[in-house]
Amino acid sequence: MPYDPLLESLYSELLLGYLDDVTLGGQQSVVATDVQCVIEVLRDMGLVLNVSKCELITFVIQSFQRVQVTKSSFPGAPLF
C-alpha cells in the first residue's frame, strides 16, 4: 500500500511508485483522472510533469509517448 499522500489519493488498480517514477494501470477513465490529479498536485507544488519521459501502453492520454508493449520499460529496465 502506498504511503505517499498523493499516491494514496489515486484510484488506479495498478499503482507503483519508486522515487519520482509512478506507474498506473486500470480502466482508461480512472487512469486518465489519476494522471490529471498528479498534474494538478504537481502544479500546486510548483512542479511540472515531464511528459517527454512519460510512456503509455495501449491508449493515448495527452501527449504521452506511445510505446509498443514489447519495447516498454519500468523505469529504464525492459519489461519483456
C-alpha positions as CSV (number, residue, x, y, z in Angstrom):
1,M,0.0,0.0,0.0
2,P,1.5,3.4,-1.0
3,Y,2.3,5.7,1.9
4,D,2.7,8.9,0.0
5,P,-0.4,11.2,0.3
6,L,-0.5,11.8,-3.5
7,L,-0.3,8.1,-4.3
8,E,-2.9,7.3,-1.6
9,S,-5.4,9.7,-3.3
10,L,-5.3,7.8,-6.6
11,Y,-7.8,5.2,-7.7
12,S,-6.0,3.2,-10.4
13,E,-6.0,-0.6,-10.0
14,L,-2.2,-0.8,-10.6
15,L,-0.2,1.7,-8.6
16,L,3.5,1.5,-8.4
17,G,5.7,4.3,-7.1
18,Y,9.5,4.4,-6.8
19,L,11.4,7.7,-6.2
20,D,10.0,10.1,-8.8
21,D,8.6,7.3,-11.0
22,V,4.9,6.3,-11.0
23,T,3.2,3.5,-12.9
24,L,-0.6,3.5,-13.2
25,G,-2.9,0.8,-14.7
26,G,-6.5,0.1,-14.9
27,Q,-9.6,1.4,-16.7
28,Q,-8.8,4.2,-19.1
29,S,-11.1,6.7,-17.4
30,V,-9.7,6.0,-14.0
31,V,-6.0,6.3,-15.1
32,A,-6.8,9.5,-17.1
33,T,-8.4,11.0,-14.0
34,D,-5.4,10.0,-11.8
35,V,-2.9,11.5,-14.3
36,Q,-4.9,14.7,-14.2
37,C,-4.8,14.6,-10.4
38,V,-1.0,14.1,-10.5
39,I,-0.6,17.1,-12.9
40,E,-2.7,19.3,-10.6
41,V,-0.9,18.3,-7.4
42,L,2.5,18.9,-9.1
43,R,1.4,22.3,-10.4
44,D,0.3,23.3,-6.9
45,M,3.8,22.4,-5.7
46,G,5.4,24.4,-8.5
47,L,6.4,21.3,-10.5
48,V,5.5,20.1,-14.0
49,L,5.1,16.5,-15.2
50,N,7.8,15.9,-17.8
51,V,5.6,14.3,-20.5
52,S,8.6,13.7,-22.7
53,K,9.6,10.9,-20.2
54,C,6.0,9.5,-19.9
55,E,5.1,6.3,-21.6
56,L,1.7,4.9,-22.3
57,I,0.9,1.4,-23.2
58,T,-2.4,0.7,-25.1
59,F,-4.2,4.0,-25.1
60,V,-3.3,7.7,-25.5
61,I,-3.6,10.4,-22.8
62,Q,-2.5,14.0,-23.6
63,S,0.9,13.9,-25.2
64,F,2.4,10.8,-23.7
65,Q,4.7,8.8,-26.0
66,R,3.1,5.6,-27.4
67,V,5.3,2.5,-26.8
68,Q,4.8,-1.0,-28.1
69,V,4.3,-3.4,-25.2
70,T,7.4,-5.4,-26.2
71,K,9.5,-2.2,-26.0
72,S,8.1,-0.9,-22.7
73,S,10.2,-0.4,-19.6
74,F,9.9,0.4,-15.9
75,P,11.9,2.6,-15.1
76,G,14.5,2.1,-17.7
77,A,14.5,-1.7,-17.3
78,P,12.9,-3.7,-20.1
79,L,9.7,-5.5,-19.1
80,F,10.0,-8.1,-21.9
